[in-house]
Amino acid sequence: QVQLVESGGGLVQAGGALRLSCVASGSCVEINTMGWFRQGPGLQRDLVATIGSGGTTNYADSVKGRFTISRDAYNTIDLQMNSLKPDDTAVYSCTAEFLRPSEPWRAYWGQGTQVTVSS
């Protein structure tokens, strides 16, 4: 069974920083792209940042220069969030593309962690 466990969310004042972590576990042949999406109140879920197995990164325009995604191990990613704004308030969810034995590539999701930025 695949599990993605996020940690590091919380409440912070505008201008502050938070660091999110995600650890993926479960039997697999390979893990490809991992990343973070977020869903604010009343909004759709949007891309925040992704990182490929080779380290290639991709960021939403709204977080470029403020957020940094890193991959500490093949199954672990972090998201360093600096200069946080109230608009960054959302549930942040980790995702990972897994190739499991006898199965096609598939994206899995974590439960999400709340990030609240007060003005």
N, C-alpha and C positions, 0 to 999 in steps of 0.2 A: 504494500500500500504506500502510495506517495503522500508525503506530508511537506508542506511549506509552513514554517513557523516564523512569524515576524515578531520583532521586539523593538522597543525604543521610542514608541510614540508618547505623547503627553501634551501638557499645556505649557506654552512659552509666550513671552511677550514679543511684540513686533520688534524686529531687529535681532532677535535671539537666534539660537542654533539648536538643532536636534540631529541625532544620528540614528537612523533606522538600520536594522539588520534582518537578514532573512537566511534561514538555513533550510535547504531542501534535503529530504531523505527518502529512501525507498529504493528498491532494486531497479537498476537501470543499466543500459548499455552505454548511454551517453546523455549528458545534459548540454543543450545548446544555449540559446539566448535566455538570459534571465533579466528581470526588470521590475520596475515599479509603475503602477497605475494609481490614480486617485479619483475619488468621487466626492465632490462637495455636496452640500445640502441642496436638493432639488436639481442637481446637475447630472450629466452623463459621466461615465467613467472615462477618463482621459489618460493618455500616456504621460508619464513623467520622465522616465529615463530607462534605457535598456543597455545591456552589455553582452556582447557575444562571447563565445568560448575563447576566441582569440584576443579579446580585450577591446574590440571595436565598440565605441559608445555612441549613443544617440540620445538627444535631449529635446524636450519640448521647449519652444522659444521662451515661454514664460519663466523657465527656471535656469536657462543658460547663464553661466557666470555666478550663480548662487548655489546650485546643487552639484554634487559630484558623486557619481556612482563608481563603485570599485568592486572588484571580485577577488576576495581573499583566498578562495579555494574553488575547486571546480563546482562546488555546491553551495557556496556562501557568497552573498553580496551585501554591501553596505550602501547606504545613501546618506551622505553628509549634506545637511540642509543648513545653509547660512543665510543671514539677512532675511529671515522669515517675515512674511507679510500676512495680514489677516486673510487675504485671498488664497493663501496656501492651506487654509483650514479644510480638512477633508479626511476621509478614511483612505489610508494608503494600503494598497494590496500588492503583495509580491507575486510574480508569476515566473514560471520556468518551463522550458520546452524539454520534455523527457522523451527518450527513446528507450522503451522497455522491451524486454525479451518477447518476441513473437507479437509485437504490437507496432502500429505506425507511430510516428511522431505525434505528440499531443501536448497541449499546454495545460498546466495545472496551476491552481490559485491557492493562496493562503486565505486565512479568515479576515485579514485586515487589521490595521492598527490606527487608532484615532490620533490625529494631529490637530491641535487647536491653537491658533495664534491670536492672542488678544491685542487689541489696539491700545 
